[in-house]
Amino acid sequence: MKMKALSKKMTPEKQAGLAATPASWIAVHSKYFLFYVRLNNGDRFSGLEANTVPGMIGGLVSSNESPRMHARGILPAVSLGADQEVTWQFSAYSGPKDIRRLHAIGGGLDKIMEMDRFFFWNFSWMGWLSRILLAGMVWISQLFPPSIGYGMGIVGVTLVVKLLFWPLNYRSTVSMRKMSALNPELKKLREKYKDNPQKMYRKQQELFKANKVSQLGGCLPMLFQIPVFFALFNTFRNAIELRHAGFLWAVDLSMPDDLFFTLFGLPIRPLALLMGGTMYLQQSLTPSSDPNQAKMMNMMSIVFIFMFYGMPSALTLYMTVNQLLSIVQMLVIRRMEDKKGQAAIVIP
């Protein structure tokens, strides 16, 4: 049974529910550390108790300290006769939330790290993907000095993922270029059949089919990469390896990369700003058949800066490197296609 730190007091209803919840183990954990107790020999706690207590410093309650979680396991009731005794055996672990250690302990304790989270659901395949990316990052980091190891591990994993998705990204870029080339014809159809939407749609589909263009061709690669992004998010959010690991100006990849000065009281976080800048540059280089959509995507780069400004620098480092590689990839594909020459547009 996983016990998360609570920001509010336990209600009587919650307490009653926990008291009737059997569990083979209980754990109280923070972002990177955990205390775990398990009953051995197949025994189970008959219920749980949990409550929060005020944070304390030097034995005194302090409003500057976050509330702390107290959890207790209720042992099953037993009836003993004269001269009888019962012995309970426990196993315990107190230490970092290292996925390999937790997996070795067993009992599903490694699930406490939620490496299998995908949006609001949990899937076993997402857990495997997150672990593969974490293992790859750790392995690559060992090839470099400790001062830059995990940063280079993130760069290396990003590069490998980009190479694996090269075929899909190539097809996506080519499809978007073809769609962009059809813009003048699409504009003519919209003007010609503006009073007949059904016929306009049919003519557009005929034009796409004649030129072998798929409307979803530019979107499918992005959909396939969404699980990889969530797996990386799970990894960067939970990996204790990134705690206090520095890279370039970032002193801790598990935290935002604040510089030593502020601007109007706001922290300066270069990786988040670089991420937004490279995203804007990538969108400006991406061919689009819809000017309004292009403007919206450019605005998204600004929105993403605010969304990721408080995220760990490991995640913004990945996003920045990913955007830079996407720009290089786009320029390479554009050069390859320019050498082939633009195919003539077929008018059905």
TORKE-74252 format. One record per residue: residue in three letters; x, y, z of N, C-alpha, C in turn. Coordinates in steps of 0.1 Angstrom, whole numbers, padded with zeros to 4 digits, always signed. Layout:
// residues N
ALAXYZXYZXYZ...
END
This chain:
// residues 348
MET+0009-0012+0000+0000+0000+0000+0009+0012+0000LYS+0007+0021-0009+0015+0033-0011+0008+0044-0003MET+0016+0051+0005+0011+0062+0013+0018+0075+0009LYS+0011+0084+0003+0017+0097-0002+0015+0107+0009ALA+0025+0116+0010+0024+0127+0019+0011+0136+0016LEU+0004+0139+0027-0009+0146+0025-0008+0160+0029SER-0014+0169+0021-0013+0183+0024-0024+0188+0033LYS-0035+0179+0034-0046+0182+0043-0048+0171+0053LYS-0055+0174+0064-0058+0165+0074-0066+0153+0069MET-0063+0141+0074-0070+0129+0071-0085+0131+0076THR-0095+0128+0068-0108+0129+0073-0112+0116+0080PRO-0122+0116+0088-0126+0103+0094-0130+0093+0084GLU-0136+0097+0073-0140+0087+0063-0127+0080+0057LYS-0117+0088+0054-0105+0082+0049-0098+0073+0059GLN-0098+0078+0072-0092+0069+0082-0099+0056+0083ALA-0112+0056+0083-0120+0044+0084-0117+0035+0072GLY-0116+0041+0060-0113+0033+0048-0099+0026+0049LEU-0089+0033+0054-0076+0028+0056-0075+0017+0066ALA-0083+0019+0077-0083+0009+0088-0088-0004+0084ALA-0096-0005+0073-0102-0017+0068-0095-0022+0056THR-0083-0017+0053-0076-0020+0040-0064-0029+0044PRO-0065-0042+0040-0053-0051+0043-0042-0047+0034ALA-0030-0049+0038-0018-0046+0030-0006-0055+0034SER+0002-0059+0025+0014-0067+0028+0025-0058+0031TRP+0025-0045+0027+0036-0036+0031+0030-0022+0031ILE+0037-0013+0038+0034+0001+0038+0047+0009+0036ALA+0046+0021+0030+0057+0029+0028+0053+0044+0028VAL+0062+0052+0034+0061+0066+0034+0073+0072+0026HIS+0070+0080+0017+0081+0085+0008+0080+0099+0004SER+0091+0105+0001+0092+0119-0004+0096+0117-0019LYS+0101+0128-0025+0104+0127-0039+0115+0117-0042TYR+0125+0117-0033+0137+0108-0036+0140+0098-0026PHE+0133+0098-0015+0136+0088-0004+0124+0081+0001LEU+0126+0070+0008+0114+0062+0011+0118+0053+0024PHE+0107+0051+0032+0108+0041+0043+0097+0031+0041TYR+0101+0018+0041+0092+0008+0038+0093-0004+0048VAL+0081-0009+0051+0081-0020+0061+0071-0031+0055ARG+0076-0044+0056+0068-0055+0050+0067-0066+0061LEU+0056-0072+0062+0054-0084+0070+0059-0096+0062ASN+0067-0105+0068+0073-0116+0061+0063-0128+0063ASN+0067-0139+0056+0060-0152+0057+0046-0152+0052GLY+0043-0142+0043+0030-0141+0037+0019-0135+0046ASP+0024-0130+0058+0014-0123+0067+0011-0109+0061ARG+0000-0103+0065-0005-0091+0060-0010-0082+0072PHE-0008-0069+0070-0014-0060+0080-0029-0060+0078SER-0037-0060+0089-0051-0060+0087-0057-0046+0084GLY-0049-0036+0086-0054-0023+0082-0042-0013+0084LEU-0045+0000+0081-0035+0010+0081-0041+0022+0089GLU-0032+0030+0094-0035+0043+0100-0025+0053+0094ALA-0031+0065+0091-0022+0076+0086-0027+0089+0090ASN-0018+0098+0093-0021+0112+0096-0009+0121+0094THR-0012+0133+0093-0001+0143+0092+0001+0150+0105VAL+0014+0154+0107+0018+0162+0119+0025+0174+0114PRO+0025+0185+0122+0032+0197+0118+0047+0195+0116GLY+0053+0202+0107+0067+0201+0106+0074+0208+0118MET+0085+0202+0122+0092+0207+0134+0107+0209+0132ILE+0113+0219+0139+0127+0221+0138+0132+0222+0153GLY+0141+0213+0157+0146+0214+0170+0135+0211+0181GLY+0126+0202+0177+0115+0199+0187+0104+0209+0187LEU+0105+0220+0180+0095+0230+0180+0087+0231+0166VAL+0074+0233+0167+0066+0234+0155+0070+0246+0147SER+0072+0244+0134+0077+0255+0125+0068+0255+0113SER+0063+0267+0110+0054+0269+0098+0062+0269+0085ASN+0076+0269+0087+0084+0269+0075+0087+0254+0070GLU+0083+0245+0078+0085+0231+0075+0072+0225+0070SER+0073+0216+0060+0061+0210+0055+0056+0200+0065PRO+0042+0197+0065+0037+0187+0074+0043+0173+0070ARG+0044+0165+0080+0050+0152+0078+0039+0141+0080MET+0041+0130+0072+0032+0119+0072+0036+0108+0083HIS+0027+0104+0090+0029+0093+0099+0020+0081+0095ALA+0025+0070+0093+0017+0058+0088+0020+0046+0098ARG+0010+0039+0101+0012+0027+0109+0004+0015+0103GLY+0010+0004+0105+0003-0009+0100-0003-0015+0112ILE-0016-0020+0111-0023-0026+0122-0021-0041+0120LEU-0015-0047+0130-0013-0062+0130-0026-0069+0132PRO-0027-0081+0125-0040-0089+0127-0042-0093+0141ALA-0054-0094+0145-0058-0098+0159-0055-0113+0160VAL-0050-0117+0171-0047-0132+0174-0052-0135+0188SER-0056-0147+0190-0061-0152+0203-0050-0162+0208LEU-0045-0159+0220-0034-0167+0226-0039-0173+0239GLY-0035-0185+0241-0038-0192+0253-0026-0190+0263ALA-0027-0196+0274-0017-0195+0284-0004-0201+0279ASP+0007-0194+0281+0021-0198+0277+0022-0199+0262GLN+0014-0192+0254+0015-0191+0240+0021-0178+0236GLU+0028-0177+0225+0033-0165+0220+0033-0165+0205VAL+0033-0153+0199+0033-0151+0185+0045-0142+0181THR+0051-0145+0170+0063-0138+0165+0060-0132+0151TRP+0062-0119+0150+0060-0113+0137+0074-0110+0131GLN+0076-0113+0119+0089-0110+0113+0087-0099+0102PHE+0096-0089+0102+0094-0078+0093+0107-0076+0085SER+0105-0071+0073+0116-0066+0065+0114-0051+0063ALA+0125-0044+0063+0124-0029+0062+0135-0024+0052TYR+0132-0012+0046+0142-0005+0038+0140+0009+0040SER+0151+0016+0042+0151+0031+0043+0162+0036+0035GLY+0159+0044+0025+0170+0049+0016+0165+0055+0004PRO+0173+0057-0006+0169+0064-0019+0159+0055-0027LYS+0151+0062-0035+0142+0055-0044+0149+0052-0057ASP+0158+0043-0056+0166+0037-0067+0157+0026-0073ILE+0153+0027-0086+0144+0018-0092+0150+0004-0092ARG+0163+0002-0093+0169-0011-0093+0168-0017-0079ARG+0171-0010-0069+0169-0015-0055+0155-0019-0052LEU+0146-0010-0056+0132-0013-0052+0127-0025-0060HIS+0131-0026-0072+0127-0038-0080+0133-0051-0074ALA+0145-0050-0069+0151-0062-0062+0144-0066-0049ILE+0138-0056-0042+0131-0059-0030+0118-0067-0033GLY+0112-0064-0045+0100-0071-0049+0087-0066-0043GLY+0077-0074-0045+0064-0070-0039+0057-0058-0046GLY+0062-0055-0058+0057-0043-0065+0061-0030-0059LEU+0071-0030-0051+0075-0017-0045+0080-0007-0055ASP+0086-0012-0066+0091-0002-0076+0080+0006-0083LYS+0067+0001-0082+0056+0008-0087+0053+0022-0080ILE+0059+0023-0068+0058+0035-0061+0063+0047-0068MET+0073+0045-0077+0079+0056-0085+0070+0060-0097GLU+0060+0052-0100+0051+0056-0111+0058+0058-0124MET+0067+0049-0127+0074+0050-0140+0065+0046-0151ASP+0054+0040-0148+0044+0035-0158+0033+0045-0161ARG+0034+0057-0157+0023+0067-0158+0023+0072-0173PHE+0011+0072-0178+0008+0078-0192-0004+0086-0191PHE-0003+0099-0191-0014+0108-0188-0020+0105-0174PHE-0032+0100-0173-0038+0098-0160-0039+0083-0157TRP-0033+0075-0166-0034+0060-0164-0020+0054-0163ASN-0020+0041-0159-0008+0034-0157-0007+0022-0166PHE+0003+0020-0173+0005+0009-0183+0018+0002-0180SER+0019-0011-0180+0031-0018-0178+0041-0015-0189TRP+0037-0014-0201+0046-0011-0212+0053+0003-0211MET+0046+0012-0205+0052+0025-0202+0063+0024-0192GLY+0061+0016-0182+0071+0013-0172+0084+0008-0178TRP+0082-0002-0187+0094-0008-0194+0101+0003-0202LEU+0094+0011-0209+0100+0021-0218+0107+0031-0209SER+0102+0035-0198+0108+0045-0189+0121+0039-0184ARG+0121+0026-0180+0133+0020-0174+0144+0018-0185ILE+0140+0015-0197+0150+0014-0208+0157+0027-0210LEU+0149+0038-0210+0155+0051-0212+0164+0055-0200LEU+0160+0052-0188+0168+0055-0176+0181+0047-0177ALA+0180+0034-0180+0192+0026-0181+0202+0031-0192GLY+0196+0036-0203+0204+0041-0214+0211+0054-0210MET+0204+0063-0202+0210+0075-0197+0221+0072-0188VAL+0219+0063-0178+0229+0059-0169+0242+0054-0176TRP+0239+0045-0186+0251+0039-0193+0259+0049-0200ILE+0252+0058-0207+0259+0069-0215+0267+0078-0205SER+0261+0081-0194+0267+0090-0184+0280+0085-0179GLN+0282+0072-0179+0294+0066-0174+0306+0068-0184LEU+0303+0072-0196+0313+0074-0206+0320+0088-0205PHE+0314+0096-0196+0319+0110-0195+0323+0113-0180PRO+0330+0124-0178+0334+0128-0165+0321+0131-0156PRO+0322+0128-0143+0310+0130-0135+0304+0144-0135SER+0312+0154-0138+0307+0168-0138+0297+0171-0149ILE+0298+0163-0160+0289+0165-0171+0282+0151-0175GLY+0284+0141-0167+0280+0127-0171+0265+0126-0174TYR+0257+0130-0165+0242+0128-0167+0236+0138-0177GLY+0242+0150-0178+0238+0159-0189+0241+0153-0202MET+0253+0147-0204+0256+0140-0217+0248+0128-0219GLY+0244+0121-0207+0235+0110-0208+0221+0114-0214ILE+0216+0125-0210+0204+0130-0216+0205+0134-0231VAL+0216+0140-0234+0219+0144-0248+0220+0131-0256GLY+0227+0121-0251+0229+0108-0259+0216+0101-0261VAL+0207+0100-0250+0194+0093-0252+0186+0101-0262THR+0186+0114-0261+0178+0122-0271+0183+0119-0285LEU+0196+0119-0287+0201+0116-0301+0197+0102-0305VAL+0198+0092-0297+0194+0078-0300+0179+0078-0304VAL+0171+0084-0296+0156+0084-0299+0154+0091-0312LYS+0161+0102-0315+0159+0109-0328+0163+0101-0339LEU+0174+0093-0338+0178+0084-0349+0168+0073-0351LEU+0162+0068-0341+0152+0057-0342+0140+0062-0349PHE+0136+0075-0347+0124+0080-0353+0127+0087-0367TRP+0140+0086-0372+0143+0093-0384+0134+0089-0396PRO+0131+0076-0398+0122+0072-0409+0109+0079-0409LEU+0103+0079-0397+0090+0085-0395+0090+0100-0397ASN+0101+0106-0392+0102+0121-0393+0105+0125-0407TYR+0112+0116-0414+0115+0119-0428+0102+0119-0437ARG+0094+0109-0435+0081+0109-0442+0072+0120-0438SER+0073+0124-0425+0064+0135-0421+0068+0148-0427THR+0082+0151-0428+0087+0163-0434+0083+0164-0449VAL+0085+0153-0456+0082+0152-0470+0067+0154-0472SER+0059+0148-0464+0045+0150-0465+0041+0165-0463MET+0047+0171-0453+0043+0185-0451+0048+0194-0462ARG+0059+0191-0468+0064+0199-0480+0055+0197-0492LYS+0050+0185-0494+0040+0183-0505+0027+0190-0502MET+0023+0190-0489+0011+0197-0486+0012+0212-0488SER+0024+0217-0484+0027+0231-0486+0027+0235-0501ALA+0032+0226-0509+0032+0229-0524+0018+0229-0530LEU+0009+0223-0523-0005+0222-0528-0013+0235-0524ASN-0007+0243-0515-0015+0255-0510-0022+0263-0521PRO-0015+0267-0531-0022+0275-0542-0034+0268-0547GLU-0033+0255-0550-0045+0248-0555-0056+0247-0545LEU-0052+0245-0532-0062+0244-0522-0069+0257-0520LYS-0062+0268-0521-0068+0281-0520-0078+0284-0531LYS-0075+0279-0543-0084+0281-0555-0097+0273-0552LEU-0095+0261-0547-0107+0252-0544-0116+0259-0533ARG-0110+0265-0523-0118+0271-0513-0125+0283-0518GLU-0119+0290-0527-0126+0302-0533-0137+0298-0543LYS-0134+0287-0550-0143+0283-0561-0156+0276-0555TYR-0154+0268-0544-0165+0261-0538-0169+0266-0524LYS-0167+0279-0522-0169+0284-0508-0184+0282-0504ASP-0193+0282-0514-0207+0280-0511-0212+0266-0511ASN-0203+0257-0514-0206+0242-0514-0195+0234-0507PRO-0196+0234-0493-0185+0228-0485-0183+0213-0489GLN-0194+0206-0492-0193+0192-0494-0185+0189-0507LYS-0188+0197-0518-0180+0195-0530-0166+0200-0528MET-0164+0210-0521-0150+0215-0518-0142+0204-0511TYR-0148+0198-0501-0141+0187-0494-0138+0175-0504ARG-0147+0172-0512-0145+0161-0522-0134+0164-0532LYS-0134+0177-0537-0123+0181-0546-0109+0181-0539GLN-0109+0185-0526-0097+0185-0519-0091+0171-0517GLN-0100+0161-0514-0096+0148-0513-0091+0142-0526GLU-0097+0146-0537-0092+0141-0550-0078+0147-0553LEU-0076+0159-0549-0063+0165-0551-0052+0158-0543PHE-0056+0155-0530-0046+0148-0522-0043+0134-0527LYS-0053+0127-0532-0051+0114-0537-0043+0114-0550ALA-0046+0124-0559-0038+0124-0571-0023+0127-0569ASN-0020+0134-0558-0006+0138-0555+0000+0129-0544LYS-0008+0119-0540-0003+0109-0530+0002+0117-0517VAL-0007+0125-0512-0005+0133-0500-0015+0128-0490SER-0010+0125-0478-0019+0121-0466-0020+0133-0457GLN-0032+0136-0453-0034+0147-0444-0029+0144-0430LEU-0028+0131-0427-0023+0127-0414-0008+0124-0414GLY-0002+0125-0426+0012+0122-0427+0022+0130-0418GLY+0018+0143-0416+0027+0151-0407+0024+0149-0393CYS+0013+0143-0389+0009+0142-0375+0012+0129-0369LEU+0012+0118-0376+0014+0105-0371+0027+0103-0363PRO+0039+0108-0369+0051+0107-0362+0051+0114-0348MET+0044+0125-0347+0043+0132-0334+0035+0123-0324LEU+0025+0117-0329+0017+0108-0320+0025+0096-0315PHE+0034+0091-0323+0042+0080-0319+0053+0084-0309GLN+0056+0097-0309+0067+0102-0300+0061+0106-0287ILE+0048+0108-0286+0042+0112-0273+0045+0102-0262PRO+0044+0089-0263+0048+0079-0253+0062+0081-0248VAL+0071+0083-0258+0085+0085-0255+0087+0098-0246PHE+0080+0108-0249+0081+0121-0241+0076+0118-0227PHE+0065+0111-0225+0060+0108-0212+0070+0098-0204ALA+0076+0089-0211+0086+0080-0205+0098+0088-0200LEU+0102+0098-0208+0113+0106-0204+0109+0115-0192PHE+0097+0120-0193+0092+0128-0181+0092+0120-0169ASN+0087+0107-0170+0087+0098-0158+0101+0096-0153THR+0111+0095-0162+0125+0092-0158+0130+0105-0151PHE+0129+0116-0157+0135+0128-0152+0128+0132-0139ARG+0116+0129-0137+0108+0133-0125+0113+0125-0113ASN+0117+0112-0115+0119+0103-0104+0133+0099-0102ALA+0142+0100-0112+0155+0095-0112+0164+0102-0101ILE+0167+0095-0091+0176+0101-0080+0190+0103-0085GLU+0193+0096-0097+0206+0099-0103+0208+0113-0107LEU+0198+0120-0110+0199+0134-0114+0199+0144-0103ARG+0197+0139-0090+0198+0148-0079+0212+0153-0076HIS+0214+0166-0076+0227+0172-0075+0237+0169-0086ALA+0232+0164-0097+0240+0162-0109+0240+0175-0117GLY+0252+0180-0120+0253+0193-0127+0256+0191-0142PHE+0253+0202-0149+0257+0202-0164+0257+0216-0168LEU+0269+0220-0174+0271+0234-0178+0268+0243-0166TRP+0258+0252-0168+0255+0262-0157+0245+0256-0147ALA+0238+0245-0151+0228+0239-0142+0235+0231-0131VAL+0233+0235-0118+0240+0228-0107+0232+0216-0103ASP+0219+0214-0106+0211+0203-0102+0201+0200-0113LEU+0203+0189-0120+0194+0186-0132+0180+0182-0127SER+0178+0180-0114+0165+0177-0109+0157+0189-0105MET+0163+0201-0107+0157+0214-0104+0158+0223-0116PRO+0151+0234-0116+0153+0244-0127+0167+0250-0127ASP+0172+0254-0138+0186+0259-0139+0187+0274-0137ASP+0184+0278-0124+0184+0292-0121+0199+0297-0122LEU+0200+0309-0127+0213+0316-0127+0214+0323-0113PHE+0226+0329-0111+0229+0335-0098+0223+0349-0096PHE+0216+0354-0107+0209+0367-0105+0195+0366-0111THR+0187+0376-0107+0173+0376-0112+0171+0389-0120LEU+0159+0389-0127+0155+0400-0135+0141+0405-0130PHE+0141+0416-0123+0129+0421-0117+0123+0411-0107GLY+0132+0404-0100+0128+0395-0090+0125+0381-0095LEU+0125+0379-0109+0122+0366-0115+0135+0359-0118PRO+0135+0346-0115+0147+0338-0118+0149+0336-0133ILE+0162+0336-0137+0165+0335-0151+0169+0320-0153ARG+0162+0313-0162+0164+0299-0165+0167+0298-0180PRO+0179+0297-0183+0183+0298-0198+0178+0286-0206LEU+0177+0274-0200+0173+0262-0207+0158+0263-0212ALA+0150+0268-0203+0136+0270-0207+0135+0281-0218LEU+0143+0291-0217+0142+0302-0228+0148+0296-0241LEU+0159+0288-0240+0164+0282-0252+0154+0272-0258MET+0147+0265-0250+0137+0256-0254+0127+0263-0263GLY+0122+0274-0257+0112+0282-0264+0117+0288-0277GLY+0129+0293-0277+0135+0298-0289+0138+0288-0300THR+0143+0277-0296+0145+0266-0306+0132+0261-0312MET+0121+0260-0303+0108+0256-0308+0102+0266-0318TYR+0104+0279-0315+0099+0289-0324+0107+0288-0338LEU+0120+0286-0337+0128+0285-0349+0124+0272-0357GLN+0121+0261-0350+0117+0249-0357+0104+0251-0364GLN+0094+0258-0357+0081+0260-0363+0082+0269-0375SER+0091+0279-0375+0092+0288-0386+0098+0281-0398LEU+0106+0270-0396+0112+0263-0407+0103+0252-0412THR+0092+0249-0405+0083+0238-0408+0073+0243-0419PRO+0072+0236-0430+0062+0240-0440+0048+0238-0435SER+0039+0247-0438+0025+0245-0433+0016+0250-0444SER+0005+0242-0445-0006+0246-0455-0016+0255-0450ASP-0015+0258-0437-0025+0267-0431-0018+0278-0423PRO-0018+0291-0428-0012+0302-0421-0016+0304-0407ASN-0029+0302-0404-0034+0303-0391-0029+0293-0381GLN-0027+0280-0386-0021+0270-0378-0007+0273-0375ALA+0000+0278-0385+0014+0282-0383+0016+0293-0372LYS+0007+0303-0372+0007+0313-0362+0004+0307-0348MET-0005+0298-0348-0009+0292-0335+0003+0284-0329MET+0010+0276-0338+0022+0268-0334+0033+0277-0329ASN+0035+0289-0336+0045+0298-0331+0042+0304-0317MET+0029+0306-0315+0024+0311-0301+0027+0300-0291MET+0026+0287-0295+0027+0276-0286+0042+0276-0280SER+0051+0281-0288+0065+0281-0282+0066+0290-0270ILE+0058+0301-0270+0058+0310-0259+0051+0304-0247VAL+0040+0297-0250+0032+0290-0240+0041+0280-0233PHE+0048+0273-0241+0057+0262-0236+0067+0267-0226ILE+0072+0279-0229+0082+0285-0219+0076+0286-0205PHE+0064+0291-0205+0057+0293-0192+0054+0279-0186MET+0050+0270-0194+0046+0256-0189+0058+0249-0183PHE+0070+0251-0189+0082+0243-0185+0092+0252-0177TYR+0088+0264-0173+0097+0273-0166+0101+0267-0152GLY+0091+0260-0146+0094+0255-0133+0098+0240-0133MET+0099+0234-0145+0103+0220-0146+0117+0218-0143PRO+0121+0205-0140+0135+0202-0139+0143+0205-0151SER+0155+0210-0149+0164+0213-0160+0167+0201-0169ALA+0166+0189-0164+0168+0177-0172+0158+0177-0183LEU+0146+0180-0180+0135+0180-0190+0137+0191-0200THR+0140+0203-0196+0142+0214-0205+0154+0212-0214LEU+0164+0205-0208+0176+0202-0216+0173+0192-0227TYR+0165+0182-0223+0160+0172-0234+0152+0180-0245MET+0143+0188-0241+0135+0195-0250+0143+0204-0260THR+0153+0211-0254+0161+0220-0262+0170+0212-0272VAL+0176+0201-0267+0184+0193-0276+0176+0186-0287ASN+0164+0182-0283+0155+0176-0292+0151+0186-0303GLN+0148+0198-0300+0144+0209-0310+0156+0211-0319LEU+0168+0212-0313+0180+0215-0321+0182+0204-0331LEU+0181+0191-0327+0183+0180-0336+0172+0180-0346SER+0159+0184-0343+0149+0185-0352+0152+0195-0363ILE+0158+0206-0359+0161+0217-0369+0172+0211-0379VAL+0182+0205-0373+0193+0199-0382+0187+0189-0391GLN+0178+0180-0386+0171+0170-0394+0163+0176-0405MET+0156+0186-0402+0147+0193-0412+0156+0199-0423LEU+0167+0205-0419+0176+0211-0430+0182+0201-0438VAL+0186+0189-0432+0192+0178-0440+0181+0173-0450ILE+0169+0170-0445+0159+0165-0454+0155+0175-0465ARG+0154+0188-0461+0151+0198-0471+0162+0198-0482ARG+0175+0196-0479+0185+0196-0489+0184+0184-0497MET+0181+0172-0491+0179+0160-0499+0168+0161-0509GLU+0157+0167-0505+0145+0168-0513+0148+0179-0524ASP+0155+0189-0521+0158+0199-0531+0166+0194-0542LYS+0175+0184-0539+0184+0178-0549+0175+0170-0559LYS+0165+0163-0553+0156+0155-0561+0147+0164-0571GLY+0144+0176-0566+0136+0185-0574+0121+0183-0570GLN+0113+0194-0571+0099+0193-0568+0091+0186-0579ALA+0083+0176-0575+0075+0169-0584+0063+0178-0589ALA+0059+0177-0601+0049+0185-0607+0035+0181-0600ILE+0027+0192-0598+0015+0190-0591+0005+0184-0601VAL-0002+0174-0597-0012+0167-0606-0026+0173-0603ILE-0033+0178-0613-0046+0184-0611-0056+0174-0616PRO-0064+0168-0608-0074+0158-0612-0085+0163-0620
END
